[in-house]
Amino acid sequence: MKYLIYEPAEDSYLLAEEVKKFAFGKVLDVGTGSGIQAITASKLKSVKSVLAVDVNGEAVSFLKNKIKKEIKNKKEKKYLKKIKAIKSDLFSNARGKFDTIIFNPPYLPFDSREPEDSRLATTGGKQGYETLQIFLYDLNNHLTKKGFALILFSSLTNKEKVEGFIEDICFDFEKLSEQKVSFETLYVYKIKRSKVLNELLGSVTNIRKYAEGKRGVIYIGRYKNKKIAIKTKRNEVKTETINKEADILKKINKKRIGPKILFSGNNYFAYEFAEGKHIGEFLEKSSKKEAKNVFLNVLNQCRELDKLKITKEEMTNPYKHVIIGKKITLIDFERAHFDSEPQNVTQFCQYLMRNHNVLNLDKNKLIALAKKYKNVQSGETCEKIRKLVLSS
Ligand SMILES: C[S@@+](CC[C@H](N)C(=O)[O-])C[C@H]1O[C@@H](n2cnc3c(N)ncnc32)[C@H](O)[C@@H]1O
């Protein structure tokens, strides 16, 4: 099928205004269509070269011919010599890294009334954001250190989703312009690597958002061929919060507790990713012997934490806080704090009480021992709790 070449419209002009202000260095124009963004960029002194790509071969041929003709006929248009046009599905044929990457994607949700030959230029997928998502997830690999992207999308693309994708890749965004046109609003965003991502550049690859808590966002990535996690703080959270968690991890790591911290920076720390199953999931299929082993191990770690005068919190229901893999790792020390009367063993005893039937634990004995331990945190009482679990 021959696909139509996108005629510049409001979206093209809105984006081109920002291209004029910001484009520099080596430029990549993805989905170049008529070439409007590429040509706008090529006129700028700050721009050295422009690679214009489109998955639509028709558009590429059209642009190539246009450039050839115009250079031949109008000498004053020699800025067009900066442009090279090639066929490429997003970044697939774009070699090297770029200072400015421009993308006015097909951003509308699928609509059966749209003629098939114009869909490539207009329809981003079923929801509208799919092509932009694929582009964003690969963007980090194609930008120079100082590089950024200028993208356009519409209220019909789902703004929250697009902003979510930008957070997924650990980039920051700035809205440069907005324009209402009949039934939609168009947005132009400048997006660049976050400070944390910039610091990790070159050492950590394949960074992607993994989870978010109240205070922090966790990314996963690869570092020296290992899967690692990077915890950063939410914008509104104070830097001390993340530093405090890193300090606690360093301290408990000495007792082989918690995920191993690898390195830290101003607003983040990186640690080995603990592979395995959550404790609840593990217990669903484990034998009594395996369950006992896990309980004893966690109890020992809780005792060590008590001795260090640190309360981890969440140990009454540690469903998401204990990972059973090669090792048994306590994770997520976001709420951990120094405490003159730490609560780890006591809290974990409450969890054991609720799960007493897994091991047929003597609940009353456990309650009595837990109370005793709460009053005086002695190693002797903890040992009795341990023995009770062991003998169950
Ligand atoms: C909305 S038009 C924008 C055209 C032009 N850049 C502008 O601003 O007017 C989207 C362009 O993206 C191209 N396109 C769609 N999917 C693509 C893909 N996977 N890789 C590269 N280009 C793609 C279409 O062929 C079309 O030219």
The ligand as a Tripos MOL2 file, in Angstrom:
@<TRIPOS>MOLECULE
LIG
   27    29     1     0     0
SMALL
NO_CHARGES

@<TRIPOS>ATOM
      1 C1          2.1700   13.2090   12.4250 C.3       1 LIG1
      2 S1          3.2530   12.8070   11.1110 S.3       1 LIG1
      3 C2          4.5080   14.0230   11.3320 C.3       1 LIG1
      4 C3          5.2060   14.4070   10.0700 C.3       1 LIG1
      5 C4          6.1650   15.5780   10.2220 C.3       1 LIG1
      6 N1          7.2790   15.2530   11.0790 N.3       1 LIG1
      7 C5          5.4430   16.7960   10.7450 C.2       1 LIG1
      8 O1          5.7940   17.2800   11.8390 O.co2     1 LIG1
      9 O2          4.5560   17.2990   10.0430 O.co2     1 LIG1
     10 C6          3.9780   11.2880   11.6750 C.3       1 LIG1
     11 C7          5.0570   10.7160   10.7710 C.3       1 LIG1
     12 O3          5.6070    9.5850   11.4190 O.3       1 LIG1
     13 C8          5.8500    8.5670   10.4590 C.3       1 LIG1
     14 N2          5.9140    7.2820   11.1780 N.ar      1 LIG1
     15 C9          4.9100    6.5260   11.6690 C.ar      1 LIG1
     16 N3          5.3790    5.4320   12.2870 N.ar      1 LIG1
     17 C10         6.7310    5.5050   12.1970 C.ar      1 LIG1
     18 C11         7.7840    4.6530   12.6270 C.ar      1 LIG1
     19 N4          7.5540    3.5360   13.2830 N.pl3     1 LIG1
     20 N5          9.0540    5.0230   12.3410 N.ar      1 LIG1
     21 C12         9.3070    6.1690   11.6560 C.ar      1 LIG1
     22 N6          8.3570    7.0010   11.2310 N.ar      1 LIG1
     23 C13         7.0750    6.6730   11.4910 C.ar      1 LIG1
     24 C14         4.7110    8.6810    9.4950 C.3       1 LIG1
     25 O4          5.0190    8.0850    8.2560 O.3       1 LIG1
     26 C15         4.5730   10.2010    9.4270 C.3       1 LIG1
     27 O5          5.3800   10.7420    8.4280 O.3       1 LIG1
@<TRIPOS>BOND
     1     1     2 1
     2     2     3 1
     3     2    10 1
     4     3     4 1
     5     4     5 1
     6     5     6 1
     7     5     7 1
     8     7     8 2
     9     7     9 1
    10    10    11 1
    11    11    12 1
    12    11    26 1
    13    12    13 1
    14    13    14 1
    15    13    24 1
    16    14    15 ar
    17    14    23 ar
    18    15    16 ar
    19    16    17 ar
    20    17    18 ar
    21    17    23 ar
    22    18    19 1
    23    18    20 ar
    24    20    21 ar
    25    21    22 ar
    26    22    23 ar
    27    24    25 1
    28    24    26 1
    29    26    27 1
@<TRIPOS>SUBSTRUCTURE
     1 LIG1         1 GROUP 0 **** ****
